[in-house]
Amino acid sequence: MNFNKSHSLFEEASQFIPGGVNSPVRSGKAVGTKPIFVTSGKGCYITDVDGNKYIDYVCSWGPLILGHANEKVIDALKETLPQGTSFGIPTPLEIEMAKKIVEMVPSIEKVRMVNSGTEAVMSAIRLARGYTGRAKIVKFDGCYHGHSDCLLVEAGSGVATLAIPGSPGVPENLVKDTISLPYNNLEAVKNLVKNQGNEIACIILEPVAGNMGVVPPVDGYLEGLRE
């Protein structure tokens, strides 16, 4: 496969965009490569600037479950866009969408819409802390929940007592209440809850880890966390 045009575009992008990409995970550094630059997509396939065609397992990191250029989505956009592209105030369509989500997911009672996963997680953590009156949050190694300061954390050694920022620019005092544990290790969670359970506001995870490769939970792991 030829990647000359993608590599050339990456060099150009690096002159105007920090790191050449708008999200670090897109850089390809973690897997020892450079990013490809995509020109089009249809269904489950994408095509890059060099003409290489791929099956897209990334799916825009989750939301593209209907595939690229889905005809029903395009038709809905054609119908809606002429009425306006952004308002900054409520519209009837957002009520319609919220109702549909509540109807489809039994555990969801209400929906707050935000612009990114980072904002969604920040709001969820704030709610958990406000409701419980506790400060500490638990995440898992390799799981990504956005780039807010308290979540850019590596685990301390052994028992999780020391949170270490995983990114320059994050002061240690902003991550002191974040505990990171090994993913798929239920015993580590049980031990932590036994010793510090009355300080923990919430446990947050990717049910199927995706930022470190597709790592499904072992049998009983999610059920154990819920208990």
Kinemage of the C-alpha trace (Angstrom):
@kinemage 1
@onewidth
@group {chain A} dominant
@subgroup {mainchain}
@vectorlist {calphas} color= white
{ca met a 1} P 0.000 0.000 0.000
{ca asn a 2} L 1.142 3.514 -0.808
{ca phe a 3} L 0.842 6.260 1.842
{ca asn a 4} L 2.876 9.043 0.196
{ca lys a 5} L 0.029 11.560 -0.027
{ca ser a 6} L -1.080 10.896 3.562
{ca his a 7} L 2.481 11.370 4.818
{ca ser a 8} L 2.800 14.592 2.842
{ca leu a 9} L -0.469 15.914 4.266
{ca phe a 10} L 0.658 14.992 7.776
{ca glu a 11} L 3.808 17.083 7.329
{ca glu a 12} L 1.711 19.998 6.107
{ca ala a 13} L -0.817 19.584 8.925
{ca ser a 14} L 1.974 19.602 11.510
{ca gln a 15} L 2.812 23.171 10.470
{ca phe a 16} L -0.639 24.457 11.367
{ca ile a 17} L -2.171 21.949 13.813
{ca pro a 18} L -0.355 20.930 17.037
{ca gly a 19} L 0.904 17.401 16.487
{ca gly a 20} L -0.639 17.410 13.020
{ca val a 21} L -3.963 16.058 14.312
{ca asn a 22} L -6.906 17.349 16.331
{ca ser a 23} L -6.863 14.471 18.806
{ca pro a 24} L -3.723 12.630 19.971
{ca val a 25} L -5.260 9.203 19.358
{ca arg a 26} L -5.394 9.987 15.628
{ca ser a 27} L -1.632 10.469 15.318
{ca gly a 28} L -0.831 6.756 15.059
{ca lys a 29} L 2.173 7.065 17.379
{ca ala a 30} L 0.828 4.457 19.791
{ca val a 31} L 0.976 1.852 17.033
{ca gly a 32} L 4.181 3.068 15.404
{ca thr a 33} L 2.746 4.681 12.295
{ca lys a 34} L 1.556 7.983 10.843
{ca pro a 35} L -2.084 8.940 10.295
{ca ile a 36} L -3.903 8.297 7.052
{ca phe a 37} L -5.984 11.100 5.573
{ca val a 38} L -9.440 10.027 4.442
{ca thr a 39} L -11.309 11.520 1.493
{ca ser a 40} L -14.556 9.554 1.503
{ca gly a 41} L -16.604 6.819 3.108
{ca lys a 42} L -19.571 4.682 2.142
{ca gly a 43} L -21.190 2.038 4.287
{ca cys a 44} L -18.458 0.236 6.225
{ca tyr a 45} L -15.624 1.406 3.945
{ca ile a 46} L -13.365 4.465 3.867
{ca thr a 47} L -10.902 5.562 1.174
{ca asp a 48} L -7.754 7.601 1.819
{ca val a 49} L -5.997 10.200 -0.333
{ca asp a 50} L -3.726 7.521 -1.799
{ca gly a 51} L -6.694 5.472 -2.983
{ca asn a 52} L -6.361 2.765 -0.326
{ca lys a 53} L -9.682 1.279 0.784
{ca tyr a 54} L -10.322 0.029 4.330
{ca ile a 55} L -13.037 -1.584 6.396
{ca asp a 56} L -13.722 1.048 9.053
{ca tyr a 57} L -13.664 -0.507 12.522
{ca val a 58} L -13.241 2.903 14.171
{ca cys a 59} L -16.663 4.254 13.150
{ca ser a 60} L -15.778 7.801 14.214
{ca trp a 61} L -14.950 6.375 17.682
{ca gly a 62} L -18.482 5.174 18.251
{ca pro a 63} L -21.251 7.390 16.898
{ca leu a 64} L -21.112 6.213 13.282
{ca ile a 65} L -23.024 2.998 13.905
{ca leu a 66} L -25.155 3.495 10.788
{ca gly a 67} L -22.125 3.593 8.519
{ca his a 68} L -20.785 6.289 6.209
{ca ala a 69} L -23.101 8.342 4.004
{ca asn a 70} L -26.204 6.501 5.191
{ca glu a 71} L -29.005 7.535 2.848
{ca lys a 72} L -31.581 8.084 5.600
{ca val a 73} L -29.143 10.293 7.517
{ca ile a 74} L -28.327 12.293 4.386
{ca asp a 75} L -32.033 12.747 3.611
{ca ala a 76} L -32.681 13.971 7.164
{ca leu a 77} L -29.801 16.454 6.874
{ca lys a 78} L -31.088 17.733 3.530
{ca glu a 79} L -34.477 18.316 5.129
{ca thr a 80} L -33.131 19.989 8.263
{ca leu a 81} L -30.107 22.078 7.195
{ca pro a 82} L -32.052 24.621 5.091
{ca gln a 83} L -33.974 25.550 8.262
{ca gly a 84} L -30.748 26.613 10.000
{ca thr a 85} L -27.445 25.123 11.141
{ca ser a 86} L -27.090 26.323 14.754
{ca phe a 87} L -29.241 28.362 17.120
{ca gly a 88} L -27.873 28.246 20.663
{ca ile a 89} L -31.429 28.099 22.016
{ca pro a 90} L -33.894 25.184 22.370
{ca thr a 91} L -35.539 23.579 19.347
{ca pro a 92} L -38.393 21.033 19.080
{ca leu a 93} L -36.055 18.480 17.492
{ca glu a 94} L -33.935 18.153 20.633
{ca ile a 95} L -37.036 17.180 22.614
{ca glu a 96} L -37.900 14.609 19.972
{ca met a 97} L -34.408 13.135 20.160
{ca ala a 98} L -34.344 13.063 23.968
{ca lys a 99} L -37.713 11.273 24.052
{ca lys a 100} L -36.486 8.709 21.545
{ca ile a 101} L -33.358 7.962 23.605
{ca val a 102} L -35.395 7.553 26.806
{ca glu a 103} L -37.793 5.205 25.003
{ca met a 104} L -34.968 3.077 23.604
{ca val a 105} L -32.864 2.718 26.773
{ca pro a 106} L -34.857 1.576 29.847
{ca ser a 107} L -32.254 2.780 32.377
{ca ile a 108} L -32.224 6.358 31.040
{ca glu a 109} L -34.705 8.737 32.669
{ca lys a 110} L -33.544 12.073 31.247
{ca val a 111} L -30.997 13.249 28.682
{ca arg a 112} L -28.634 16.232 28.715
{ca met a 113} L -26.967 16.831 25.352
{ca val a 114} L -23.409 18.133 25.194
{ca asn a 115} L -20.787 18.649 22.504
{ca ser a 116} L -18.293 15.950 23.432
{ca gly a 117} L -17.627 12.860 25.487
{ca thr a 118} L -15.277 14.919 27.655
{ca glu a 119} L -18.120 17.241 28.665
{ca ala a 120} L -20.505 14.348 29.256
{ca val a 121} L -18.073 12.645 31.632
{ca met a 122} L -17.262 15.896 33.442
{ca ser a 123} L -20.975 16.430 34.097
{ca ala a 124} L -21.482 12.829 35.242
{ca ile a 125} L -18.594 13.080 37.704
{ca arg a 126} L -19.850 16.403 39.035
{ca leu a 127} L -23.295 14.888 39.589
{ca ala a 128} L -21.827 11.864 41.367
{ca arg a 129} L -19.744 14.055 43.642
{ca gly a 130} L -22.640 16.383 44.348
{ca tyr a 131} L -25.057 13.548 45.116
{ca thr a 132} L -22.700 11.515 47.312
{ca gly a 133} L -20.748 14.344 48.921
{ca arg a 134} L -17.591 12.342 48.174
{ca ala a 135} L -14.556 13.420 46.174
{ca lys a 136} L -12.716 10.346 44.889
{ca ile a 137} L -13.392 8.760 41.497
{ca val a 138} L -12.166 5.408 40.199
{ca lys a 139} L -11.131 4.775 36.601
{ca phe a 140} L -9.202 1.953 34.942
{ca asp a 141} L -5.811 1.795 33.256
{ca gly a 142} L -6.060 2.188 29.502
{ca cys a 143} L -9.651 3.452 29.534
{ca tyr a 144} L -10.190 6.886 28.009
{ca his a 145} L -12.878 9.274 29.223
{ca gly a 146} L -11.877 12.553 27.625
{ca his a 147} L -9.165 15.089 28.290
{ca ser a 148} L -10.395 16.784 31.448
{ca asp a 149} L -7.628 17.169 34.017
{ca cys a 150} L -8.916 14.706 36.600
{ca leu a 151} L -9.069 11.864 34.061
{ca leu a 152} L -5.612 12.221 32.494
{ca val a 153} L -4.104 9.980 35.129
{ca glu a 154} L -1.818 6.963 35.362
{ca ala a 155} L -2.064 4.504 38.256
{ca gly a 156} L 0.213 4.577 41.261
{ca ser a 157} L 2.267 1.484 41.993
{ca gly a 158} L 0.626 -1.390 43.841
{ca val a 159} L -2.303 -0.196 45.917
{ca ala a 160} L -3.670 2.927 44.255
{ca thr a 161} L -2.716 5.645 46.717
{ca leu a 162} L -0.913 8.093 44.448
{ca ala a 163} L -2.422 9.560 41.295
{ca ile a 164} L 0.181 10.661 38.763
{ca pro a 165} L -0.797 13.057 35.959
{ca gly a 166} L -0.531 11.381 32.577
{ca ser a 167} L -0.105 14.627 30.653
{ca pro a 168} L 2.097 17.722 31.022
{ca gly a 169} L 0.100 20.703 32.238
{ca val a 170} L -1.984 18.765 34.753
{ca pro a 171} L -1.018 19.746 38.330
{ca glu a 172} L -0.830 16.874 40.812
{ca asn a 173} L -3.378 18.463 43.134
{ca leu a 174} L -6.017 18.213 40.378
{ca val a 175} L -5.681 14.422 40.184
{ca lys a 176} L -5.195 13.610 43.861
{ca asp a 177} L -8.767 12.282 44.079
{ca thr a 178} L -8.500 10.094 40.960
{ca ile a 179} L -7.661 6.420 41.475
{ca ser a 180} L -6.710 4.233 38.517
{ca leu a 181} L -6.908 0.443 38.786
{ca pro a 182} L -6.109 -2.437 36.389
{ca tyr a 183} L -8.937 -3.139 33.945
{ca asn a 184} L -10.673 -6.536 34.304
{ca asn a 185} L -9.311 -7.005 37.846
{ca leu a 186} L -12.364 -7.239 40.096
{ca glu a 187} L -10.346 -8.113 43.189
{ca ala a 188} L -8.483 -4.798 42.963
{ca val a 189} L -11.809 -2.972 43.002
{ca lys a 190} L -13.142 -5.011 45.919
{ca asn a 191} L -10.019 -4.274 47.958
{ca leu a 192} L -10.245 -0.568 47.201
{ca val a 193} L -13.947 -0.345 48.063
{ca lys a 194} L -13.325 -2.259 51.282
{ca asn a 195} L -10.687 0.248 52.385
{ca gln a 196} L -11.887 3.519 50.856
{ca gly a 197} L -15.492 2.897 49.825
{ca asn a 198} L -16.872 5.726 51.947
{ca glu a 199} L -14.698 8.202 50.006
{ca ile a 200} L -15.600 7.086 46.454
{ca ala a 201} L -18.185 9.082 44.502
{ca cys a 202} L -18.260 6.895 41.403
{ca ile a 203} L -16.570 4.226 39.300
{ca ile a 204} L -16.265 5.042 35.609
{ca leu a 205} L -15.197 2.713 32.812
{ca glu a 206} L -15.546 1.748 29.178
{ca pro a 207} L -17.685 -1.423 29.326
{ca val a 208} L -15.653 -2.641 26.355
{ca ala a 209} L -12.280 -0.894 26.434
{ca gly a 210} L -11.564 0.706 23.082
{ca asn a 211} L -8.711 3.142 23.535
{ca met a 212} L -6.141 0.395 24.196
{ca gly a 213} L -7.505 -1.967 21.566
{ca val a 214} L -10.809 -3.799 21.786
{ca val a 215} L -10.660 -5.427 25.219
{ca pro a 216} L -13.980 -6.946 26.343
{ca pro a 217} L -14.754 -7.444 30.038
{ca val a 218} L -14.201 -10.899 31.466
{ca asp a 219} L -17.288 -12.819 32.565
{ca gly a 220} L -18.755 -11.374 35.743
{ca tyr a 221} L -16.634 -8.209 35.730
{ca leu a 222} L -19.352 -5.662 34.949
{ca glu a 223} L -21.837 -7.449 37.212
{ca gly a 224} L -19.257 -7.396 40.003
{ca leu a 225} L -18.661 -3.667 39.580
{ca arg a 226} L -22.381 -2.976 39.758
{ca glu a 227} L -22.640 -4.945 43.014
